[in-house]
Amino acid sequence: MPAPDPAVAERLVLVAGATSASGLAAARGLRGAGARVVAVGRDAERLTALGVAVPGLHTEVCDLTDEAAVTALAERVHAGEGAVDGVLHLVGGWRGGGGLAGQTEADYRFLEESFTALRHVSRAFDADLRASAAGRLAVVSSTAVARPLAGGANYAAVKAATEAWTRAVAQGFAKDARDAGRPLSAASTIFRVKSLAGHEDALAQAYIGLWDADAASVNDTIIDLEN
């Protein structure tokens, strides 16, 4: 196991959508770097399996599309672990194909859940990230935002909204620091990838690496994981 990273050690990081392959890689990487990790997902059995695979996790079952449930989650995390220093948003999925005619309302509503979850989670932990000496929020977006296709219009639209929200969070961090007359300590970053398959470890390391960079250099930035 690699030695802990002093910039990450003892940071409290919430991984939303932690039961995916990318969640496993992120949890393992963050624990290896010395972070404390709260792994959040809907499926209790999969969270239990994740806890076995990555010892030392704090796991929480939560429907992140439910605002009241996220508020309760934040209360539990604060009571049990304290304020968070990082949020990695991995809630997502894919549905598409069939040109515009194939872009069903049901598919859109499924995809929209990831954006709804981001809005709830980022609001619930915004004060924590602003107050942290090194707050880091990151989302995973898609290269489809830059080159949307008819067969993925729903997906690209949701990812574009995700990016807009994440950039708004970044502006809020910057304004908060500016108004307080202090250096920026929190950063909101977008990772873009065509497909996460095969890039799970790269994502984990890129997120961990945000703590080794000055907040101002990574706030409101888009990082392509495939370059």
C-alpha positions in Angstrom: 0.0 0.0 0.0 1.4 3.5 -0.9 2.4 5.8 1.9 -0.2 8.3 3.0 -0.2 11.7 1.2 0.3 14.5 3.8 -2.1 16.7 1.8 -4.9 14.1 2.0 -4.2 12.4 5.3 -7.1 12.7 7.7 -9.3 14.6 5.3 -12.9 13.5 5.5 -14.2 12.7 2.0 -17.7 11.7 1.0 -17.9 9.5 -2.1 -21.4 9.7 -3.5 -22.3 6.7 -5.7 -19.6 4.6 -4.0 -20.8 1.1 -5.0 -19.7 1.5 -8.7 -16.3 0.3 -10.0 -15.1 3.9 -9.9 -16.4 4.2 -6.3 -14.3 1.2 -5.3 -11.2 2.7 -6.9 -11.8 6.0 -5.3 -12.4 4.6 -1.8 -9.3 2.4 -2.1 -7.2 5.2 -3.3 -8.4 7.7 -0.7 -7.9 5.3 2.1 -4.4 4.5 0.8 -3.6 8.2 0.8 -4.7 8.4 4.5 -8.2 10.0 4.1 -11.2 9.1 6.1 -14.0 8.1 3.7 -17.7 8.1 3.9 -19.0 5.8 1.2 -22.6 6.5 0.2 -24.9 4.4 -2.0 -28.5 3.1 -2.2 -27.7 -0.6 -2.0 -26.9 -1.8 1.5 -25.5 -5.2 0.4 -23.2 -3.6 -2.1 -22.0 -1.1 0.5 -21.3 -4.0 2.9 -19.2 -5.7 0.1 -17.4 -2.4 -0.5 -16.6 -2.2 3.2 -15.1 -5.7 3.1 -13.0 -4.8 0.1 -11.8 -1.5 1.5 -11.4 -1.7 5.3 -11.9 1.4 7.4 -14.8 2.9 5.4 -17.8 4.6 7.0 -20.7 3.5 4.9 -24.1 5.2 4.6 -27.2 4.0 2.8 -29.0 7.0 1.3 -31.2 7.9 -1.7 -29.4 11.0 -2.8 -32.3 12.1 -5.0 -34.4 12.6 -1.8 -33.5 16.0 -0.4 -34.8 15.2 3.1 -32.7 12.0 3.1 -29.6 13.9 2.1 -30.2 16.5 4.9 -30.5 13.6 7.4 -27.3 12.1 5.9 -25.4 15.3 6.5 -26.6 15.4 10.1 -25.4 11.8 10.7 -22.0 12.5 9.1 -21.5 15.7 11.1 -22.5 13.9 14.3 -20.4 10.8 13.7 -17.4 12.0 11.7 -17.4 15.9 11.6 -17.3 18.3 8.7 -16.3 17.0 5.3 -13.3 18.2 3.3 -14.2 16.6 0.0 -17.0 15.4 -2.1 -16.5 13.1 -5.1 -19.8 12.7 -7.0 -20.0 9.4 -8.9 -23.7 9.1 -9.2 -24.5 8.4 -12.9 -25.4 6.0 -15.6 -26.1 5.8 -19.3 -29.2 5.5 -21.4 -29.4 6.6 -25.1 -29.3 5.7 -28.7 -31.9 5.8 -31.5 -31.3 9.4 -32.5 -33.7 12.1 -31.2 -36.7 9.8 -31.6 -35.0 7.4 -29.2 -34.6 10.0 -26.5 -37.4 8.9 -24.3 -38.8 10.9 -21.3 -38.2 7.8 -19.1 -34.5 7.7 -20.1 -34.2 11.5 -19.4 -35.7 11.2 -15.9 -33.4 8.3 -15.1 -30.3 10.3 -16.2 -31.6 13.4 -14.4 -31.3 11.6 -11.1 -27.6 12.1 -11.1 -28.0 15.9 -11.4 -30.6 16.0 -8.7 -28.3 14.1 -6.4 -25.5 16.5 -7.1 -27.7 19.5 -6.3 -28.8 18.0 -3.0 -25.3 16.8 -1.9 -23.4 20.0 -2.9 -25.9 22.1 -1.0 -25.9 19.9 2.1 -22.1 20.0 2.4 -21.4 23.5 0.8 -20.7 25.1 4.2 -18.3 22.3 5.1 -16.3 22.7 1.9 -16.1 26.5 2.3 -14.9 26.3 5.9 -12.3 23.6 5.2 -8.7 24.5 5.0 -8.7 22.5 1.7 -12.2 21.7 0.4 -12.4 19.7 -2.8 -15.6 18.9 -4.8 -15.4 17.0 -8.1 -17.8 15.6 -10.6 -17.5 13.3 -13.5 -18.7 14.6 -16.8 -18.5 13.5 -20.4 -16.8 14.5 -23.6 -20.3 14.4 -25.0 -20.8 17.9 -23.6 -18.3 19.3 -26.1 -19.6 17.1 -29.0 -23.3 16.2 -28.3 -24.8 13.6 -30.6 -28.5 13.0 -31.3 -28.4 9.5 -29.9 -27.1 10.9 -26.6 -29.0 14.1 -26.4 -30.5 13.3 -23.0 -27.2 12.3 -21.6 -25.3 15.3 -22.9 -28.0 17.7 -21.7 -27.8 16.3 -18.1 -24.0 16.4 -18.2 -24.0 20.0 -19.4 -26.3 20.9 -16.5 -24.0 19.1 -14.2 -21.0 21.1 -15.4 -22.9 24.4 -15.1 -23.9 23.6 -11.5 -20.3 22.6 -10.7 -19.0 25.8 -12.2 -21.5 27.8 -10.2 -20.2 26.1 -7.0 -16.7 27.2 -8.0 -17.8 30.8 -8.4 -19.4 30.6 -5.0 -16.2 29.3 -3.5 -14.2 32.1 -5.1 -16.7 34.8 -4.1 -16.8 33.6 -0.5 -13.1 33.8 -0.2 -12.9 37.2 -1.9 -15.6 38.7 0.3 -13.8 37.4 3.4 -10.5 38.7 2.2 -8.8 35.4 2.5 -7.0 33.1 0.0 -9.2 30.6 -1.8 -9.1 27.2 0.0 -11.9 25.3 -1.7 -12.1 24.1 -5.3 -14.8 22.7 -7.5 -13.5 20.7 -10.5 -14.9 18.8 -13.5 -13.4 15.6 -14.8 -14.3 14.7 -18.4 -14.1 11.3 -19.9 -15.6 9.5 -22.8 -16.1 6.4 -20.8 -15.1 5.6 -17.2 -14.4 2.0 -18.0 -10.7 1.5 -17.7 -10.1 4.9 -16.2 -11.3 4.2 -12.6 -7.9 4.3 -11.1 -6.9 7.4 -13.1 -10.0 9.2 -11.8 -9.2 8.2 -8.2 -5.6 9.5 -8.5 -6.7 12.7 -10.3 -9.1 13.5 -7.5 -6.6 12.8 -4.8 -4.1 15.0 -6.7 -6.4 18.0 -6.3 -5.1 18.3 -2.8 -1.6 18.6 -4.0 -2.5 21.6 -6.1 -3.3 25.1 -5.0 -7.1 25.6 -4.8 -7.0 28.6 -7.2 -5.3 26.5 -9.9 -8.0 23.8 -9.9 -11.1 25.7 -9.0 -13.5 26.1 -12.0 -11.4 23.8 -14.2 -12.2 21.0 -16.6 -9.7 18.1 -16.6 -9.7 15.6 -19.4 -8.8 12.2 -18.0 -8.0 10.7 -21.3 -5.3 13.1 -22.2 
